[in-house]
């Protein structure tokens, strides 16, 4: 596969970096005795995944200093030494979240970010980071300090591009305004939690990205495993017990009936297309407004092979509409009001959510009013 083929796409409209539709996530990378959050693939296992991903055209690796407290980055660094043409991979990592007990072991201060960037470089065994994400908003550190730090890291070549992750719409827009006001290099992409069930990003994040020319990269497209098809009404797998216990479960699954309904529709679409649920999810996400790349992770080679099969799935308009409708977010203000009263002059960013909401208006009121 050559770089000229349409398989590769710009990371975002404001960036010249071309990436594969999928990024290989590394939350499953570890070393057995030092587990990451979701797996323990050692360097040999990681190298096998990287080789297979490379053969499938994937050119982007997604990791973070938080994963296994740096272990995932170390495994990536080791694995890249064991495969052919490691230089063909772009590497994304992240910083900002708390990784120690000290007063400066978290946050987006100049001190913390510079330290973590250089620690990541050492673990990854690289002289630069291709894409660096601010892993979360920092409401205490002046935004000018954070963005000046990112600007200097880009200009000196330590990182090539940067983005933001888990920001709100207004936080993204404020970051862009601060960059404009101070002549700083701007972020080029955002990572967002987005799946057929988790659609909150459609309210502000996706429209903010569309308006600013910021590409959106969904993470956890299977909603942390809840959309694999293992979770059904009255049927939950014995392990892992994601919906039974653990921090944040009720936050992730606010509406179990909706979750089950989404899985039902995904299964029906997968049956019609001769595909698996994960393949349908990836095909759907890569067709959403503003989405340029999706981060995926796999525990096993079989799971990776299944994910790679997304490229042969072609969804019909009916398939897309069914998935869209079953997982559509609720009617929040002012989106319902815009859909109801002011839909004749929509920009692309607003249309990405309002057009979906208009179907809810029609259901509630029998048509636009």
Helices and strands as residue ranges (DSSP letters): E 9-10, E 18-19, E 22-25, H 43-55, E 60-62, G 67-70, H 71-80, G 86-88, E 90-95, H 110-124, E 129-134, H 143-155, E 159-165, H 169-182, E 189-193, G 200-202, H 205-212, E 215-219, H 249-252, H 256-273, H 277-285, E 291-296, H 301-308, G 309-312, H 317-327, H 335-341, G 343-345, H 348-365
